[in-house]
């Protein structure tokens, strides 16, 4: 009797959709395919292929390209994925010129007869650290237990209490309790500010027992499919979209009677770069290590040499940084890049071979390889594509996209939400969308701003007349806008204004108002920044106001308990940061409330050490603040936040024993200053404020330090003046 080898490894093919069949990333995708766009200085396609490679069961990969296939083929031919050491036996680049939707691509690959068994269907913009083997195991079990099974959708669960659900509910999944079989799927875009209802045919429930309705799931567009999926697309040419058409159609069809299951991951990171807003958020997530082990120093590209430094700073070898430049937290800098004197870079990614001149400010922006930013330029919340030149004293306001090779002339001010392309081209006319009020091509990009912008789902943002809609790189001969070059880029600039319906709707229009640097995309889908960090007003009714107040009280108690638990058990900082941040998001509170609760917990512990005579005042403050003040790195972002933090500490210290309250204040501020959590200018603002002066009884010890700071600053200025005089002589 022949023995069956139970260790035989099952192999799968993978189909990667490199095009989203939308125009969200125009005008950049007119020049370069979306899947080769850099995120944290790594092309998007690398993250997707790395994800597939980690499964160790994917034997063959098909890259479905409807545009720029030559660029993708050239990139793959020069990559590690074609080497003998590649985990894939074969990788194919397939040009599907006529494809205008996912359905077209699926019918195309089916017609080629290249899929021979079960396969993984994945979008080329997925960033994830999930273990797909667990989902594959569930797929095999469903296939064994259910003869009508056709596919498994991989979904990421977001907290049902998360504030993002207050803005938008992009889709609803009705699942069978216990099995996670999907019974019904429906997009639920907001209509004129009101949420739509879910209508389900009772016959679909059939003999289903208990059901669960889920609208807290993030669809990362990873599907594990049987070959029957392709045949259903081939039999029905009305199926254009994967979810709104195919899933909904298969589940409701009396003829097909096929079953689709879901695999829901809770702890992994999974997100799609489906808009400029998510590009920004996921970039920050990668820098902040939410997607570990997908981090810059892993060096996904063979020639990368990134190393990790404190405050989430990543540097390649062979970069030149002037001594007086300042690199803030969450910054990545590629090799052969130069940063000049007095320049400041924060929460940004700088590519290779870039030149950053003197006194440049780059904040929450993305500078791609070979770009040049000259002296005195200011770039905030924007993207500067490869080989662009930003000349002296240019100001690029939030939400702007500066295209490949564009030159912005001296002293030009680029308005908010401006897109500039180097060459004129004509974008094909878009057909009016199915939902007349759904005008944003950025789909879920506007989730965080439902009060201002209409939101559509990812698949609704493409017209039903897909055959007449260009993919992201389609173009004609000329652009029809009449804006002259000088009006937008200056007389010594090169470029033209790119205008479309998206201009006022997306990253790009929303990037400036986002706070994604400390919030993980997959746990929130989209998180909205409030510059003043005010709590979102849900209703003016007295009952909801009372509920909000009660929630704040609950947050304070839980947050203090969380920080106390971290200190008592000596948790590592990353774990503690994650717990506090998760609590903040789930209860939808302001950063002021987070700072207040954190300070109360830390200072209470300091007070305990002193009262019990365990430690002296200085030793007690140092024991707590030397380590745990790092919690403030996710709570203090702007100058006003620093002032607020100092005010909170002063208020708490004023309520402690007068014998040592003023000493605790001084020692706490000294440590925060040394760790660069508070800066001198903001210390002076706090010290001179009326609120601080009103708590005069704890200011006496700190007053001497303030005087010393002022004296040191004065001496420093004097030395600079002397050096200047000597150089002139």
C-alpha positions in Angstrom: 0.0 0.0 0.0 1.4 3.3 -1.1 1.9 5.8 1.7 0.5 9.3 1.2 3.0 12.1 1.8 1.2 14.5 4.1 4.0 17.0 3.9 3.4 17.8 0.2 3.4 21.6 -0.1 0.4 23.0 -2.0 1.3 25.6 -4.6 -0.8 28.6 -5.7 -0.7 31.0 -8.6 -1.2 34.7 -7.9 -2.9 37.4 -10.0 -1.8 40.9 -9.2 -3.8 43.8 -10.5 -1.3 46.6 -11.1 -3.9 49.1 -12.2 -6.8 50.4 -10.2 -8.7 51.4 -13.3 -9.3 54.8 -11.9 -7.7 58.3 -12.2 -7.0 59.1 -8.6 -3.3 59.5 -9.0 -3.3 61.6 -12.1 -1.3 63.5 -13.3 1.6 61.4 -11.9 0.3 58.1 -13.4 0.3 59.7 -16.8 4.1 59.3 -16.7 4.7 56.3 -14.4 2.5 53.4 -13.4 0.9 53.5 -10.0 2.5 50.2 -8.9 5.9 51.7 -9.3 5.1 54.8 -7.3 7.5 54.9 -4.2 6.1 54.6 -0.7 8.9 55.0 1.9 11.3 54.9 -1.1 10.1 51.4 -2.2 7.9 50.9 -5.2 4.4 49.8 -4.2 4.7 46.5 -6.2 7.6 45.4 -4.0 5.3 45.4 -0.9 2.7 43.2 -2.7 5.3 40.8 -4.0 7.0 40.6 -0.6 3.6 39.7 0.9 3.1 36.9 -1.6 6.7 35.6 -1.1 6.2 35.3 2.6 3.6 32.6 2.1 6.2 30.3 0.6 3.4 28.6 -1.4 3.1 31.0 -4.4 4.8 29.4 -7.4 3.7 31.7 -10.3 2.8 35.4 -10.4 0.8 37.2 -13.2 1.0 41.0 -13.2 -2.1 42.3 -15.1 -1.2 45.6 -16.7 -3.6 47.8 -18.6 -1.1 50.6 -19.0 2.7 51.3 -18.8 3.4 47.5 -19.1 6.8 48.3 -20.7 7.9 50.1 -17.6 6.6 47.4 -15.3 8.3 44.7 -17.4 11.6 46.6 -17.4 11.4 46.9 -13.6 10.7 43.3 -13.0 13.5 42.2 -15.4 16.0 44.1 -13.3 14.6 43.0 -9.9 15.4 40.2 -7.5 12.1 38.4 -8.5 13.6 37.0 -11.6 16.9 35.7 -10.0 17.4 32.0 -9.4 17.0 32.8 -5.7 13.5 34.1 -6.2 10.7 32.4 -4.3 8.6 32.4 -7.5 9.3 29.9 -10.3 7.9 32.3 -12.9 6.6 35.9 -12.9 4.7 37.2 -16.0 3.8 40.7 -17.1 0.6 40.5 -19.1 -0.6 43.5 -21.1 -4.4 43.9 -21.1 -4.9 47.0 -23.2 -8.6 46.7 -23.4 -9.2 46.2 -19.7 -11.2 49.0 -18.1 -12.2 47.1 -14.9 -11.3 44.2 -12.7 -13.9 42.2 -14.5 -12.2 42.8 -17.9 -8.9 41.7 -16.4 -10.4 38.5 -15.0 -12.0 37.6 -18.3 -8.7 38.3 -20.1 -6.7 36.0 -17.9 -9.3 33.3 -18.1 -9.3 33.5 -21.9 -5.5 32.9 -21.9 -6.0 29.7 -20.0 -3.0 30.3 -17.7 -4.7 29.7 -14.4 -4.7 26.0 -13.6 -5.8 25.8 -10.0 -6.6 27.8 -6.9 -5.1 31.3 -7.1 -4.6 34.4 -5.0 -6.1 37.6 -6.4 -4.5 40.7 -4.9 -4.4 44.4 -5.7 -0.9 45.8 -6.5 -1.2 48.5 -3.8 -1.5 46.3 -0.6 0.8 46.9 2.3 0.5 44.2 4.9 2.4 42.0 7.4 -0.3 39.4 7.7 0.4 35.7 7.5 -1.5 34.6 4.5 -1.0 31.0 5.3 -3.7 31.2 8.0 -6.2 32.5 5.4 -5.1 29.7 3.0 -5.7 27.1 5.7 -9.2 28.5 6.1 -9.7 28.4 2.3 -8.7 24.7 2.2 -11.1 23.9 5.0 -14.0 25.7 3.3 -13.2 23.9 0.1 -13.3 20.6 1.8 -16.5 21.2 3.8 -18.6 23.1 1.3 -19.0 21.9 -2.3 -20.5 25.2 -3.4 -17.5 27.2 -2.1 -15.7 29.6 -4.6 -13.6 32.1 -2.7 -12.5 33.7 0.6 -12.2 37.5 1.1 -9.5 38.6 3.4 -10.7 41.5 5.6 -9.2 43.5 8.4 -11.3 44.3 11.5 -11.4 47.8 12.8 -12.7 48.6 16.3 -16.5 49.0 16.2 -16.2 51.9 18.6 -13.6 53.7 16.5 -14.4 57.3 15.6 -14.0 56.7 11.9 -17.4 54.9 11.9 -18.9 58.3 12.9 -17.9 59.6 9.5 -18.6 56.8 7.0 -19.6 53.2 6.7 -18.2 52.2 3.3 -19.6 48.6 3.1 -21.8 46.2 5.0 -21.1 42.4 5.2 -23.8 40.1 6.5 -22.1 36.9 7.7 -23.3 33.6 9.0 -22.4 33.3 12.7 -19.7 30.7 13.4 -18.7 30.0 9.8 -18.1 33.6 8.5 -19.8 32.7 5.3 -20.9 35.9 3.5 -24.6 36.0 3.0 -24.9 39.5 1.6 -22.7 42.4 0.6 -23.8 46.0 0.1 -22.0 49.3 -0.4 -23.5 52.0 1.8 -22.3 55.4 0.7 -23.8 58.4 2.5 -26.6 60.1 0.6 -27.0 63.8 1.3 -25.6 63.3 4.7 -27.9 60.5 5.6 -26.9 56.8 5.9 -28.6 54.4 3.7 -30.4 51.2 4.9 -29.5 47.7 4.0 -32.2 45.8 2.1 -31.8 42.1 1.9 -34.1 39.5 0.3 -35.3 37.2 3.1 -34.9 34.2 0.7 -31.1 34.7 0.8 -31.2 33.8 4.5 -32.6 30.4 3.6 -31.7 27.9 6.3 -29.0 30.2 7.8 -29.2 30.2 11.6 -27.8 33.3 13.3 -26.3 36.1 11.3 -24.0 39.0 12.2 -23.9 42.3 10.4 -20.4 43.8 10.1 -19.7 47.3 8.9 -16.3 47.6 10.7 -14.3 45.7 8.2 -11.5 47.1 6.0 -11.4 45.4 2.6 -7.7 45.0 1.7 -8.6 43.4 -1.7 -6.9 40.1 -1.1 -9.0 37.1 -2.3 -8.2 33.4 -2.3 -10.1 32.0 -5.3 -11.0 28.7 -7.0 -11.0 28.5 -10.8 -14.7 28.8 -10.7 -14.3 32.5 -10.0 -12.9 33.1 -13.5 -15.7 31.2 -15.1 -18.4 33.2 -13.3 -16.8 36.4 -14.7 -16.7 34.9 -18.1 -20.4 33.9 -18.0 -21.5 37.4 -16.9 -20.1 40.4 -18.7 -22.0 42.7 -16.3 -19.6 41.9 -13.6 -17.1 44.8 -13.6 -16.3 45.4 -10.0 -15.1 42.7 -7.6 -17.3 43.5 -4.7 -20.3 45.6 -5.9 -20.9 43.4 -8.9 -19.3 40.0 -8.6 -19.7 39.3 -4.8 -23.1 40.8 -4.6 -24.2 39.0 -7.9 -22.9 35.6 -6.9 -24.5 35.7 -3.5 -27.9 36.8 -4.8 -28.0 34.5 -7.9 -30.5 31.7 -7.8 -28.7 30.0 -10.6 -25.1 30.1 -9.4 -25.7 29.2 -5.7 -22.1 29.7 -4.9 -20.7 30.5 -1.5 -18.2 33.2 -0.6 -16.5 33.2 2.9 -14.5 35.8 4.8 -11.3 35.5 6.7 -11.0 38.3 9.3 -7.7 39.3 10.7 -7.6 41.4 13.8 -4.0 41.9 14.9 -2.2 42.2 11.6 -1.6 45.3 9.5 -3.4 45.5 6.2 -4.2 48.5 4.1 -4.3 49.7 0.5 -2.8 52.7 -1.1 -6.1 53.6 -2.8 -5.9 57.4 -2.5 -3.5 60.2 -1.8 -4.8 60.3 1.7 -4.0 56.7 2.4 -0.6 57.1 0.7 0.2 59.7 3.3 -1.2 57.7 6.2 0.4 54.4 5.2 3.8 56.1 4.6 3.7 57.4 8.2 2.6 54.0 9.5 5.6 52.4 7.8 7.9 55.0 9.4 6.3 54.5 12.8 6.7 50.7 12.5 3.1 49.8 12.6 3.7 47.3 9.8 6.7 45.6 11.4 8.6 43.7 10.1 7.9 45.8 7.0 10.1 48.7 8.0 12.7 50.7 6.1 15.8 49.1 7.6 14.6 45.7 6.3 15.9 47.1 2.9 13.4 45.4 0.6 15.5 46.5 -2.4 18.8 44.8 -2.7 20.9 48.0 -2.9 19.3 49.7 0.0 21.3 50.4 3.2 18.9 51.9 5.6 19.6 51.9 9.3 17.2 52.8 12.1 17.8 55.6 14.6 15.8 56.9 17.5 12.6 58.9 16.9 11.8 56.8 13.8 14.6 58.3 11.7 16.0 56.2 8.9 19.1 57.0 6.9 20.9 55.4 4.1 24.7 55.4 3.8 26.4 58.2 1.8 24.1 61.1 2.8 25.4 64.5 3.7 23.7 66.4 6.5 24.9 69.9 7.5 25.6 70.3 11.2 22.9 73.0 11.7 20.1 71.2 9.9 17.4 69.6 12.1 15.9 66.2 11.4 12.7 65.7 13.4 10.9 62.4 14.1 9.5 60.1 11.4 12.0 61.0 8.6 13.5 58.7 5.9 16.4 60.0 3.8 17.8 58.1 0.8 21.5 57.8 -0.2 23.5 60.6 -1.9 21.0 63.2 -0.6 22.3 66.5 0.7 20.6 68.7 3.3 21.9 72.2 3.8 22.4 74.5 6.8 19.4 75.6 8.8 17.0 73.3 7.0 14.3 71.3 9.0 12.6 68.1 7.9 9.8 66.4 9.9 7.4 63.5 9.2 8.7 63.3 5.6 10.3 60.9 3.1 13.3 62.2 1.0 14.4 60.0 -1.9 17.8 59.3 -3.2 20.0 61.9 -5.0 18.0 64.8 -3.7 19.3 68.2 -3.0 17.8 70.2 -0.1 19.3 73.7 0.2 19.7 76.0 3.1 16.9 77.1 5.5 14.4 74.8 3.8 11.3 73.6 5.7 9.8 70.2 4.7 6.9 69.1 6.8 4.8 65.9 6.3 5.8 65.8 2.6 7.3 63.3 0.1 10.2 64.3 -2.0 10.9 61.6 -4.7 14.3 60.7 -6.1 16.4 63.3 -7.9 14.3 66.3 -6.8 16.0 69.6 -6.0 14.7 72.0 -3.3 16.6 75.3 -3.2 17.3 77.7 -0.4 14.4 79.1 1.6 11.7 76.9 0.2 8.8 75.7 2.3 6.9 72.5 1.5 4.0 71.4 3.6 1.8 68.3 3.2 2.6 67.9 -0.4 4.3 65.6 -3.0 7.3 66.6 -5.2 7.8 63.9 -7.8 11.2 62.8 -9.2 13.5 65.3 -10.9 11.3 68.3 -10.0 13.0 71.6 -9.1 11.7 73.9 -6.4 13.6 77.1 -6.7 14.5 79.7 -4.0 11.9 80.9 -1.6 9.1 78.9 -3.1 6.2 78.1 -0.8 4.2 75.0 -1.7 1.0 75.0 0.3 -0.7 71.9 1.6 -2.3 69.3 -0.7 -0.2 70.0 -3.7 1.3 67.6 -6.2 4.4 68.8 -8.2 4.8 66.4 -11.2 7.8 64.8 -12.7 10.4 67.3 -14.0 8.3 70.3 -13.1 10.3 73.5 -12.3 8.7 76.0 -9.9 10.3 79.4 -10.4 11.8 81.7 -7.7 9.5 83.2 -5.0 6.4 81.5 -6.4 3.6 80.6 -4.0 1.7 77.4 -5.0 -1.9 77.5 -3.7 -3.5 74.8 -1.7 -4.5 71.6 -3.5 -2.7 72.4 -6.8 -1.5 69.8 -9.2 1.2 70.7 -11.7 2.4 68.6 -14.7 5.4 69.3 -16.9 3.7 68.8 -20.2 0.2 69.5 -21.5 -2.0 66.5 -22.2 -5.6 65.8 -22.6 -7.5 63.6 -20.2 -10.4 61.7 -21.6 -13.8 63.0 -20.6 -15.2 61.1 -17.6 -18.8 59.9 -17.8 -21.2 61.1 -15.1 -21.2 58.6 -12.2 -24.1 56.5 -11.1 -24.6 58.5 -7.9 -25.1 62.1 -9.0 -23.8 63.4 -5.7 -20.7 61.2 -5.7 -18.2 63.5 -7.5 -15.0 62.6 -5.8 -12.6 60.4 -7.8 -10.8 59.8 -4.5 -13.4 57.4 -3.1 -12.7 56.6 0.5 -10.3 59.5 0.6 -13.0 61.8 1.8 -14.2 59.5 4.5 -12.9 61.8 7.2 -14.7 64.8 5.9 -18.3 63.9 5.3 -19.5 67.3 6.4 -17.7 68.9 3.5 -17.2 66.3 0.8 -19.4 63.6 -0.7 -18.0 60.1 -0.2 -18.1 57.2 -2.6 -16.8 53.7 -2.3 -13.8 52.5 -4.1 -15.7 50.8 -6.8 -18.4 53.4 -7.2 -15.8 56.1 -7.9 -15.5 54.6 -11.4 -18.3 55.2 -13.9 -20.6 52.4 -14.9 -19.6 53.0 -18.4 -16.2 51.6 -17.8 -15.3 51.1 -21.5 -15.2 54.9 -21.9 -13.1 55.7 -18.8 -9.4 55.8 -19.0 -7.2 54.0 -16.5 -4.7 56.1 -14.6 -2.3 56.6 -17.4 -4.6 57.1 -20.4 -4.1 60.4 -22.2 -4.4 62.2 -25.5 -2.6 65.0 -27.1 -3.2 68.1 -25.0 -4.7 69.5 -21.9 -7.6 71.8 -22.4 -7.1 74.2 -19.5 -6.1 77.7 -20.4 -3.9 78.6 -17.5 -0.6 80.0 -18.7 2.7 78.7 -17.5 3.7 81.9 -15.9 0.5 82.1 -13.8 1.3 79.0 -11.9 5.1 78.2 -12.1 6.6 81.7 -12.6 8.5 83.1 -15.6 11.5 80.9 -14.9 9.4 77.8 -14.3 8.4 74.8 -16.3 4.9 73.3 -15.9 1.2 73.6 -16.4 -1.8 73.5 -14.1 -3.6 70.2 -14.1 -7.3 70.6 -13.3 -9.9 67.9 -12.7 -13.0 67.3 -10.6 -10.7 66.0 -7.8 -8.9 69.2 -7.1 -11.0 70.2 -4.2 -11.8 66.8 -2.9 -8.8 64.9 -1.9 -5.1 64.4 -0.2 -4.4 65.8 -1.6 -7.1 68.2 -0.6 -7.3 66.5 2.7 -3.6 65.8 3.5 -3.3 69.1 5.3 -6.1 68.3 7.6 -5.1 64.8 8.5 -3.5 63.4 11.6 -2.3 60.0 10.4 1.2 60.1 11.8 0.3 58.5 15.1 -2.8 56.5 14.0 -2.5 53.2 12.2 -4.5 53.1 9.0 -5.9 49.6 9.3 -7.2 50.3 12.8 -9.1 53.4 11.6 -9.4 53.3 7.8 -9.2 57.1 7.8 -8.5 59.4 10.7 -9.2 63.1 10.5 -6.9 65.7 12.0 -8.3 68.6 13.9 -5.7 71.3 14.3 -7.0 72.3 17.6 -7.7 68.7 18.6 -11.3 69.3 19.5 -13.6 66.4 20.1 -16.0 65.7 17.3 -19.4 67.1 17.9 -22.0 64.4 17.3 -25.1 66.2 18.4 -26.3 69.2 20.3 -28.8 67.2 22.4 -28.5 67.2 26.1 -28.4 63.4 26.3 -25.5 63.0 23.9 -23.6 65.8 25.6 -24.0 63.9 28.9 -22.9 60.7 27.2 -19.8 62.5 25.9 -18.9 63.8 29.3 -19.4 60.4 30.8 -17.1 58.9 28.1 -14.4 61.5 28.9 -14.6 60.5 32.6 -14.3 56.8 31.6 -11.4 57.6 29.4 -9.5 59.4 32.2 -10.0 56.4 34.6 -9.0 53.8 32.0 -6.1 55.9 30.6 -4.6 56.4 34.1 -5.0 52.7 34.9 -3.3 51.8 31.6 -0.3 54.1 32.2 -0.1 52.8 35.8 -0.1 49.2 34.6 2.6 50.0 32.1 4.8 51.5 34.8 4.1 48.8 37.4 4.9 46.0 35.0 7.7 47.9 33.2 6.2 47.5 29.8 8.3 48.6 26.8 7.5 52.0 25.4 6.1 50.7 22.1 3.6 48.5 23.8 2.6 51.3 26.2 2.2 53.8 23.3 0.0 51.3 21.4 -2.3 50.7 24.4 -2.8 54.4 25.1 -3.3 55.2 21.5 -5.8 52.4 21.0 -7.7 53.6 24.0 -7.7 57.2 22.6 -9.0 56.1 19.3 -11.7 53.8 20.6 -13.1 56.5 23.0 -12.7 59.4 20.5 -11.1 61.9 22.9 -8.8 64.9 22.3 -5.0 64.8 22.7 -5.4 67.3 25.6 -7.3 64.6 27.5 -4.6 62.0 26.7 -1.9 64.3 28.0 -3.9 65.2 31.1 -4.4 61.5 32.0 -0.8 60.5 31.3 0.5 63.4 33.5 -1.8 62.5 36.3 -0.6 58.9 36.3 3.1 59.8 36.1 3.0 62.5 38.7 0.8 60.4 41.0 3.5 57.8 41.0 6.2 60.4 41.6 4.2 61.7 44.6 3.8 58.1 45.9 7.6 57.5 45.9 8.2 60.8 47.7 5.4 60.3 50.3 6.5 56.8 51.1 10.1 58.1 51.4 11.1 55.5 48.8 13.0 58.1 46.7 13.9 61.7 47.0 12.2 64.3 44.8 14.8 64.5 42.1 15.3 60.7 42.0 11.6 60.0 41.9 11.0 62.4 39.0 14.0 61.0 37.1 12.9 57.4 37.6 9.5 58.1 36.1 10.2 60.9 33.5 13.5 59.6 32.1 11.6 56.6 30.6 7.9 57.4 30.5 8.1 60.9 29.1 8.5 59.1 25.7 4.7 58.6 25.9 4.4 62.3 25.0 6.0 61.7 21.6 2.6 60.5 20.4 0.7 63.2 22.3 2.6 66.4 21.5 2.9 67.5 17.9 2.7 71.3 17.7 3.8 74.3 19.6 0.4 74.7 21.3 0.6 71.1 22.5 3.9 71.8 24.2 2.5 74.8 26.0 -0.6 72.7 27.0 1.6 69.9 28.4 3.6 72.3 30.6 0.4 73.9 31.8 -1.1 70.5 32.8 2.1 69.6 34.7 2.0 72.9 36.5 -1.7 72.5 37.5 -1.1 69.0 38.9 2.1 70.1 40.7 0.1 73.0 42.3 -2.1 70.4 43.9 0.7 68.4 45.5 2.4 69.0 48.8 3.8 72.6 48.7 7.1 71.3 50.2 8.1 69.6 46.9 5.5 70.6 44.3 7.7 73.3 42.8 10.7 71.0 42.7 8.8 68.3 40.8 7.7 70.9 38.2 11.3 72.0 37.7 12.8 68.5 37.4 10.0 67.3 35.1 10.5 70.3 32.8 14.3 69.8 32.8 13.9 66.2 31.6 11.3 67.1 28.9 13.6 69.9 27.7 16.6 67.5 27.5 14.6 65.0 25.6 13.5 67.7 23.1 9.8 67.2 23.9 9.5 70.9 24.8 11.4 73.7 23.1 12.7 76.9 24.6 10.4 79.3 22.6 7.4 77.4 23.9 8.7 77.3 27.4 8.8 81.1 27.3 5.3 81.3 26.0 4.0 79.1 28.8 6.0 80.9 31.5 4.7 84.3 30.4 1.1 83.2 30.0 -1.5 84.5 32.5 -2.6 80.9 33.3 0.8 80.0 34.4 1.3 83.2 36.4 -2.0 82.5 38.2 -0.4 79.4 39.8 2.5 81.3 41.2 3.2 79.2 44.2 5.0 76.5 42.2 7.0 78.8 40.0 9.7 79.8 42.3 12.2 77.0 41.6 11.5 77.1 37.9 12.1 80.9 37.8 15.8 80.4 38.2 16.0 78.0 35.3 14.0 80.4 33.1 16.5 83.1 33.9 19.4 80.8 33.1 17.8 79.9 29.7 17.4 83.6 28.8 21.0 84.3 29.9 22.4 81.4 27.8 20.4 82.6 24.8 21.8 86.1 25.2 25.4 84.9 25.5 24.9 82.7 22.4 23.6 85.6 20.4 26.5 87.7 21.5 29.0 85.1 20.4 27.3 84.9 17.0 27.6 88.7 16.6 31.3 88.6 17.5 31.9 85.8 15.0 30.1 87.8 12.4 32.1 91.0 13.1 35.4 89.0 13.0 34.5 87.5 9.6 33.7 90.9 8.2 37.1 92.2 9.4 
